[in-house]
Amino acid sequence: MTDKPSRRLPAGAFAALALALALSAASQCIAAGLVWPPITEPPTARYVPGRWVWAELFTEDVKTAARFYGKAFDWSFQSFPAARGPGYTLALSDGEPIGGMLQREHAQQKERGSRWLGMLSVPDVNAAARYAAEHGGKVVMSPRLLEGRGEVALLQDPEGAPFGVIRAAGGDPPDYLAEDRQWVWIELWAHDPLAMAQFYAGLADYEITPQEQPNGRTGYLLASGGYTRCGIIASPAPKLASAWLPYLRVEDVKSAASRAQQAGARVVVPPRATLRDGRVALMVDPTGAPLGLAEVVGAEVAK
């Protein structure tokens, strides 16, 4: 999945790109002694380095977000209270954990916005943080152990795109092609796709495969363990900050986009025949977090 539309998303769709804007929420939950739910249940004790295994929504309004994703995608939720401040909301699809939600706080940063943050499985969180710092990125939240979850760090790549790395306590989720309404793909909209492909290849030991985009520029597929894990493309919005965009798998993208819109999403790029045969859509949820929908045929992306 590499070809993207030339139509640009409005600036509001990319609010809160800086990982520092999400850090305050995470730090407060950590300080409050929150026991974090595992990313897979039961534990697998198996790891898939290079796979994007989790997603956290740092949002302006957890209740509004949960209501939307429940109506649009039939997700269910479990709440984990903290001793102080906001707690944690676990999102499940057909009973399987697929992500979490954290209420953003504005004690330090006043800029508002919401964003899904992808978490990349790595064998050594400390080594990943050192690599990012030594290769032009930033460590926004240093490696730390979250009770019940495992070791994590929050980073930025050299273009400022936020992401997380994790060594989950119970192992990674089973490595299979996502089911309907689960995360199936993630791609980086970058200013220099080749440089970013090389950065992430060094971080996660990816194999890089170039792929021509419809606009004549070159995008890249990154693979590990025999499967494509993510893509990097020339950003269709070059004036905006680089960002990772996650996609949910849906059975019928037109129907799913319509349902999401009725639930409160703003569909920015509706399905159309000229874009990936009409099998993708881009939207912004009611709290301002961008995401994509993908109608996947066969095994087009990672297992």
DRENPA-412684 format. One record per residue (C-alpha): x, y, z; residue number from 0; residue in one letter. Coordinates in steps of 0.5 Angstrom, whole numbers, plus 2048, in hexadecimal, padded with zeros to 3 digits. Layout:
<sites>
X  Y  Z  NUM  a
...
</sites>
This chain:
<sites>
800  800  800  0  m
804  806  7FE  1  t
800  80A  7F9  2  d
7FD  810  7FC  3  k
7F8  816  7FA  4  p
7FB  81C  7F8  5  s
7F5  820  7FC  6  r
7F8  823  802  7  r
7F5  822  809  8  l
7F4  828  80D  9  p
7F9  82B  812  10  a
7F4  829  817  11  g
7F4  821  816  12  a
7FB  822  818  13  f
7FB  825  81E  14  a
7FF  822  824  15  a
804  81F  81F  16  l
80A  821  824  17  a
80B  81B  829  18  l
80C  820  82F  19  a
805  822  82F  20  l
803  81B  830  21  a
808  81A  836  22  l
805  81E  83B  23  s
7FF  819  83B  24  a
803  813  83B  25  a
808  816  841  26  s
802  817  845  27  q
7FF  810  845  28  c
806  80D  846  29  i
807  812  84C  30  a
800  810  84F  31  a
802  809  84F  32  g
7FD  806  84A  33  l
7FE  7FE  849  34  v
7FE  7FE  841  35  w
7FA  7F8  83E  36  p
7FE  7F4  839  37  p
7FE  7F4  832  38  i
7FC  7ED  831  39  t
7F8  7E8  835  40  e
7FA  7E3  836  41  p
801  7E4  836  42  p
805  7E1  830  43  t
80C  7E2  832  44  a
80E  7E3  82B  45  r
811  7E9  828  46  y
811  7EC  821  47  v
816  7F1  820  48  p
814  7F6  81B  49  g
80C  7F5  81C  50  r
808  7FB  81E  51  w
804  7F7  823  52  v
800  7FD  827  53  w
7FD  804  826  54  a
7FC  809  82C  55  e
7F7  80F  82A  56  l
7F9  815  82E  57  f
7F2  819  82E  58  t
7EF  81F  830  59  e
7E9  81B  832  60  d
7E9  814  834  61  v
7E1  813  835  62  k
7E0  816  82E  63  t
7E5  812  82B  64  a
7E3  80B  82E  65  a
7DC  80D  82C  66  r
7DE  80E  825  67  f
7E2  808  824  68  y
7DD  804  827  69  g
7D7  806  822  70  k
7DC  806  81C  71  a
7DF  800  81D  72  f
7DC  7FC  823  73  d
7E2  7FD  827  74  w
7E1  7FB  82F  75  s
7E5  7FE  834  76  f
7E7  7FD  83B  77  q
7E9  803  840  78  s
7F0  802  845  79  f
7EF  808  84A  80  p
7F6  80B  84D  81  a
7F7  80D  854  82  a
7F7  814  851  83  r
7F5  818  84B  84  g
7F3  815  845  85  p
7F3  80D  844  86  g
7F3  809  83E  87  y
7EE  806  839  88  t
7F0  7FF  836  89  l
7EC  7FE  82F  90  a
7EA  7F7  82C  91  l
7E8  7F5  826  92  s
7E4  7EE  826  93  d
7E7  7EE  82D  94  g
7EE  7EE  82B  95  e
7F2  7F4  82E  96  p
7F4  7F9  828  97  i
7F6  7FF  82B  98  g
7F5  804  831  99  g
7F3  80B  832  100  m
7F6  811  836  101  l
7F3  817  838  102  q
7F7  81D  836  103  r
7F9  822  83C  104  e
7FB  829  83A  105  h
7FF  82B  840  106  a
805  82D  83C  107  q
803  82D  835  108  q
7FD  831  833  109  k
7FD  82F  82C  110  e
7F7  82A  82B  111  r
7F6  824  827  112  g
7F5  81C  827  113  s
7FA  817  823  114  r
7FA  80F  823  115  w
801  80D  824  116  l
804  807  822  117  g
809  802  826  118  m
80E  7FE  823  119  l
811  7F8  826  120  s
818  7F8  827  121  v
81D  7F3  82B  122  p
820  7F8  82F  123  d
81C  7FF  830  124  v
823  802  833  125  n
827  801  82D  126  a
821  803  829  127  a
821  80A  82C  128  a
828  80B  82C  129  r
828  809  824  130  y
823  80F  823  131  a
827  814  827  132  a
82D  812  823  133  e
82A  812  81D  134  h
826  819  81D  135  g
820  817  820  136  g
81E  819  828  137  k
81C  815  82E  138  v
816  818  831  139  v
815  814  836  140  m
81A  80F  838  141  s
81A  808  839  142  p
816  806  83F  143  r
812  800  842  144  l
80B  800  842  145  l
808  7FC  847  146  e
804  7F6  843  147  g
806  7F9  83C  148  r
80D  7F8  83C  149  g
813  7FD  83A  150  e
811  803  835  151  v
814  809  832  152  a
811  80F  82E  153  l
816  811  829  154  l
816  816  823  155  q
819  815  81C  156  d
81E  81A  819  157  p
818  81D  815  158  e
814  81E  81C  159  g
80F  818  81B  160  a
80D  815  822  161  p
80D  80E  823  162  f
80E  809  829  163  g
812  803  82A  164  v
810  7FD  82E  165  i
813  7F6  831  166  r
80C  7F4  834  167  a
80C  7F0  83B  168  a
808  7EA  838  169  g
80A  7EA  831  170  g
808  7ED  82A  171  d
801  7EB  828  172  p
800  7E5  823  173  p
803  7E7  81C  174  d
7FD  7E6  817  175  y
7FA  7EB  812  176  l
7F5  7EF  816  177  a
7EE  7EE  816  178  e
7E8  7F3  815  179  d
7E8  7F9  819  180  r
7F0  7F8  81B  181  q
7F6  7FB  819  182  w
7F9  7F9  813  183  v
7FE  7FE  810  184  w
802  804  812  185  i
806  809  80E  186  e
80A  80F  80F  187  l
809  815  80B  188  w
810  818  80A  189  a
813  81D  807  190  h
819  819  805  191  d
817  812  804  192  p
81D  80F  803  193  l
821  812  809  194  a
81B  810  80D  195  m
81B  809  80B  196  a
823  808  80C  197  q
821  80B  813  198  f
81C  806  815  199  y
820  800  811  200  a
826  801  816  201  g
821  802  81C  202  l
81D  7FB  81B  203  a
821  7F8  816  204  d
81C  7F8  810  205  y
81D  7F6  809  206  e
81C  7FC  804  207  i
818  7FB  7FE  208  t
817  801  7F9  209  p
810  802  7F6  210  q
80E  807  7F1  211  e
809  80C  7F3  212  q
803  80F  7EE  213  p
806  816  7EF  214  n
80D  813  7EC  215  g
810  813  7F3  216  r
813  80D  7F6  217  t
810  80A  7FC  218  g
813  805  801  219  y
810  7FE  804  220  l
814  7FC  80A  221  l
814  7F4  80C  222  a
816  7F0  811  223  s
815  7E8  813  224  g
813  7E7  80B  225  g
80D  7EC  80C  226  y
80C  7F4  80A  227  t
80B  7F7  810  228  r
80A  7FF  80E  229  c
80B  804  808  230  g
80E  80A  808  231  i
80C  80F  802  232  i
80D  816  800  233  a
808  81A  804  234  s
802  81D  800  235  p
802  823  805  236  a
80A  825  805  237  p
808  82C  809  238  k
806  828  80F  239  l
80A  824  813  240  a
80C  81C  812  241  s
807  817  815  242  a
805  810  816  243  w
7FE  80E  813  244  l
7FB  808  816  245  p
7F6  804  812  246  y
7F0  800  814  247  l
7EE  7FA  810  248  r
7E7  7FA  80E  249  v
7E3  7F5  80A  250  e
7DF  7FB  806  251  d
7E3  801  806  252  v
7DD  805  803  253  k
7D8  803  808  254  s
7DD  803  80E  255  a
7DF  80B  80C  256  a
7D7  80C  80B  257  s
7D6  809  812  258  r
7DC  80D  815  259  a
7DA  813  812  260  q
7D3  812  816  261  q
7D6  811  81C  262  a
7DA  818  81C  263  g
7E0  817  818  264  a
7E2  81C  812  265  r
7E4  818  80C  266  v
7E9  81C  809  267  v
7EB  817  803  268  v
7E5  813  801  269  p
7E6  80C  7FD  270  p
7E7  80E  7F6  271  r
7E9  809  7F0  272  a
7EF  80D  7EE  273  t
7F2  80C  7F5  274  l
7F4  804  7F6  275  r
7EE  802  7F2  276  d
7E9  805  7F7  277  g
7EB  801  7FD  278  r
7EE  806  802  279  v
7EB  80D  806  280  a
7EE  812  80A  281  l
7EB  815  810  282  m
7EB  819  816  283  v
7E8  816  81D  284  d
7E3  81B  821  285  p
7E9  81D  825  286  t
7EE  81F  820  287  g
7F2  818  81F  288  a
7F3  816  817  289  p
7F3  80F  815  290  l
7F2  80B  80F  291  g
7ED  805  80D  292  l
7EF  800  808  293  a
7EB  7FA  805  294  e
7F1  7F5  804  295  v
7F0  7F0  7FF  296  v
7F4  7E9  800  297  g
7FB  7EA  804  298  a
7FD  7F1  801  299  e
800  7F3  807  300  v
804  7F0  80D  301  a
801  7EA  810  302  k
</sites>
